[in-house]
């Protein structure tokens, strides 16, 4: 029996790298956005609480579907099993944003 896919989505938001896991990732209805649905969190009860994952749980609490700008996505992987969602500082990352065309001032 085939298992449901799990996707790891890594993206930049406000100078931080986010790593989240989701059951569904697809091109969104909004142009230039990736639609991430059914965000997964580790539901195991444990004595050790990861503050990064708790912050992500609070940030995405009640969110059924989110749209992430295409230029903020670093990578999307289909993985064997769900890992721990986390936020980390992106200042040390060597990620070059995709060049965006400058708007033409002469067009109305």
C-alpha positions as CSV (number, residue, x, y, z in Angstrom):
1,X,0.0,0.0,0.0
2,X,1.4,3.4,-1.0
3,X,2.1,5.9,1.8
4,X,0.9,9.5,1.4
5,X,3.6,11.8,0.3
6,X,5.4,14.1,2.7
7,X,7.1,17.3,1.3
8,X,9.8,19.3,3.0
9,X,9.6,23.0,2.0
10,X,12.5,25.3,2.8
11,X,11.9,29.0,2.2
12,X,13.0,32.5,3.4
13,X,10.7,34.8,5.4
14,X,11.9,38.0,7.0
15,X,15.6,37.0,7.0
16,X,15.0,33.6,8.5
17,X,15.0,30.2,6.8
18,X,11.9,28.1,7.5
19,X,11.8,24.4,7.1
20,X,8.2,22.9,7.2
21,X,6.6,19.6,6.2
22,X,3.3,19.4,4.4
23,X,1.1,16.8,2.8
24,X,0.4,18.8,-0.3
25,X,2.5,21.2,-2.4
26,X,1.4,22.6,-5.8
27,X,1.4,25.6,-8.0
28,X,-1.1,28.0,-6.5
29,X,-4.0,29.8,-8.2
30,X,-2.2,33.0,-7.4
31,X,0.4,33.7,-10.1
32,X,3.9,33.4,-8.7
33,X,3.0,31.5,-5.5
34,X,3.4,28.0,-4.3
35,X,0.4,26.6,-2.4
36,X,1.3,24.6,0.7
37,X,-1.5,22.7,2.3
38,X,-1.9,20.5,5.4
39,X,1.2,21.6,7.3
40,X,2.5,18.7,9.4
41,X,4.0,19.0,12.9
42,X,5.5,16.3,15.2
43,X,2.6,15.3,17.5
44,X,4.7,13.1,19.7
45,X,4.4,14.0,23.4
46,X,7.8,14.4,25.0
47,X,9.4,16.1,27.9
48,X,11.8,18.0,25.7
49,X,10.1,20.9,23.9
50,X,11.7,22.4,20.8
51,X,11.1,26.2,20.9
52,X,11.6,26.5,17.2
53,X,8.9,24.0,16.4
54,X,6.6,25.6,19.0
55,X,7.0,29.0,17.4
56,X,6.1,27.5,14.0
57,X,3.1,25.8,15.4
58,X,1.9,29.1,16.9
59,X,2.6,30.9,13.6
60,X,0.7,28.4,11.5
61,X,-2.0,27.7,14.0
62,X,-5.4,27.5,12.2
63,X,-3.8,27.8,8.8
64,X,-5.3,25.3,6.4
65,X,-3.4,26.5,3.3
66,X,-0.6,29.0,2.8
67,X,0.8,30.6,-0.3
68,X,4.5,31.2,-0.4
69,X,6.0,33.5,-3.1
70,X,8.0,31.6,-5.7
71,X,11.1,33.7,-5.2
72,X,11.2,32.9,-1.5
73,X,11.4,29.1,-2.1
74,X,14.8,27.6,-1.6
75,X,13.8,24.0,-2.3
76,X,11.0,21.5,-2.1
77,X,11.7,17.8,-1.5
78,X,9.5,14.7,-1.3
79,X,10.8,12.9,1.7
80,X,10.4,9.4,3.1
81,X,9.3,10.6,6.6
82,X,8.4,13.8,8.4
83,X,11.1,15.6,10.2
84,X,11.1,18.4,12.8
85,X,9.9,21.8,11.5
86,X,12.4,24.6,12.3
87,X,13.3,28.2,11.9
88,X,17.0,29.2,11.6
89,X,18.9,32.4,10.8
90,X,19.5,32.7,7.1
91,X,22.3,35.2,7.4
92,X,25.0,32.6,6.8
93,X,23.2,30.9,3.9
94,X,24.6,31.5,0.4
95,X,21.4,31.8,-1.5
96,X,21.2,34.1,-4.5
97,X,17.7,35.3,-5.3
98,X,16.4,34.9,-8.8
99,X,16.8,38.2,-10.6
100,X,13.6,40.1,-11.1
101,X,13.1,42.5,-14.0
102,X,12.9,46.2,-13.1
103,X,9.6,47.9,-13.9
104,X,9.6,50.1,-17.0
105,X,9.0,53.6,-15.9
106,X,7.7,54.6,-19.4
107,X,4.8,52.2,-19.4
108,X,1.5,53.3,-17.9
